Amino acid sequence: MDIDEFVAQINDLLLQRGLSMEALIEHAGSAAADYRQGLTDGRDLAGSTLHQLAGALNAEWVLVPAEHVLNVRRMLDAEGASPDYSAPGAAELYLKSLPGTRGGDDE
């Protein structure tokens, strides 16, 4: 993940939580200031800073294996989290498999 994506995720969480950067600073204390300074200076952020930011945003840091990142992002995405109503349901698939129905094996 590059820094721009990280910043976008922080901003998305702020928006979702209805928090301003000032509120984040109030909740996270020095961690938010370290975060801001780190973005300005381009220096690495300490693990404790990330932990405090996560706590202030009521979030959690999770390592996701690279092969699962796409699935996790889809799940977190509002569109990916909703059912796919265009996909046939189990009953529909079963009925189509019966002889004498459209799509059945009665040919």
N, C-alpha and C positions, 0 to 999 in steps of 0.2 A: 504494500500500500504506500503510495507516495503522500507527501505532506498535504497536497491540495485535497486529496480524497479524505484524509484524516480531518482536516479543517472543515470540510463539507459535512462530515458525519457529526462533528461537535456542533456545528451550526444547526443541522437538522434536529439534533436532540434538544438544543435550546428552544427551537421553535415548537417541537412536540410537547415539551414540558412547560411552555409558556414562560420561559425565563429569558431575561436579558443578560448580556455579558456582565453587567453590574451585579445582577442577582447571583450569577455564577461566582463572581469574585467574592461576594458576601458569604456564600455557602462553602466555597472551596478554600477560602482564605489565600494563603501564599501560593497554593498550587495554581490558581488561576493567573496570578501575576507571573509565576514562573512559565506558565503556558504561553502567555502573551509575549513575554520576553524571549522565550525560545523561538517563537515564530518570527520575531523581529530580527534576532541575531542569527537564526538558522542553527542554533546549537541543539544538541540532544536533550530530551526531557528525561528526568529521573523517573524511575518506576514509581516512586512514592508520589510524584506529581500526577502521574496518570491514574494511580489508585485514588487519590483525593478527588480528581476531576470526575472519575466514574461515580464515586460516592455522591458527589454534589448533583450529578445528573440522574441519580437513581438508576445507574447502568452498571454493567459488569464487563471487564475485559476478558475475552475468550480467544484462545488460539484455535484457529480452524485449519485443518489440513487443506492444502492447496486444492486437492481433488474434490473437496466439498464446498469450497467457497461459493461457487455459482449457485448451488442448491440453497445454501444459507441466505445468500442475497435475494434469491427468488422468494424464499419464505418470508423474509423481512419486508419485502416489497409489498405494498398493499394489493397489487394486482396478482402477485404470485401466491398470496395467502388466501385468496378467495377460490371457491370451487370453479372448476372448468365446466360450465353448464353446456358447452358445445360437445363435450365428450359423451358418448353413449353410456347409460347406466347399466348396472348388472342385469336388471329385468329386461331392458331393451335388447341387450346382447343375447340373453337367453331366448327370448321370444323369436329373435331373428334366426337362431340356430335350429328351431323346430322345423321338421319337415312340413311342407305345404305353406310356409310363410316366405315372404320376400326375403331373400338372403339365406334361406335354409338349404339343406343338402339334397333336395328332392329332384334334382335335374337328371 
